[in-house]
Amino acid sequence: MEKDPIFKYRQPFVTAAGIILGFVLNYTVEIVKIAGKDQRVPYFILVFTLTGIALLITSVFRILNNRYDHRNADRYYRKTLFFFLSGVILVSLGAMLRVIRIIVLT
């Protein structure tokens, strides 16, 4: 069997994604509780957060997938990293919107 070029990135990648997803899913529950009120901001927060979660889960799937073209491992990893960083950015934007909302309302 050919050596897996992205093997050394798997464990830290999955650990980071797992930690981020754990925190994000916890605060998403809180957002859903406040989204029942007739306000638009929680829905924008949810869109950013849920899109970010989907991208993070996609990146975890891609990094754990062992059926990819090993000759193009660099390209495959860069795309996976793009999904991961995009997910982190969107989740962070959702969190920042939530903080701004809390500051404005108090």
C-alpha positions, 0 to 999 in steps of 0.5 A, a space after each residue: 500500500 502506498 504511503 498516505 501523504 496527508 496522514 500526519 495532518 489527520 489527527 491534529 485536524 480532527 482534534 481541532 475540528 472536534 473541539 470547535 464543533 463541540 463549542 459551536 453546537 453548544 452555543 447553537 442550542 442557545 441561539 435556537 432558543 432566542 430565535 423563536 422570538 420575532 427577530 431577524 438577527 438570530 436567523 442570520 447568526 444561525 445561517 452563518 453558524 449552520 453553514 460553518 458547521 456543514 463546512 467543518 463536517 465536510 472538512 472532517 469527512 475529507 481528511 478522514 477519507 482515504 479514497 483520494 488520488 494520492 498523486 494530487 494529495 497537495 491539491 486535495 489537502 488545500 481544498 480540505 483546508 479551505 473548507 475547514 478555514 471557511 467553516 471556522 470563519 463563518 462560525 466566528 462571524 456568527 459568534 461575533 454577530 451574537 456578541 454584537 447583538 448582546 451588546 446592543 440589546 443591553 
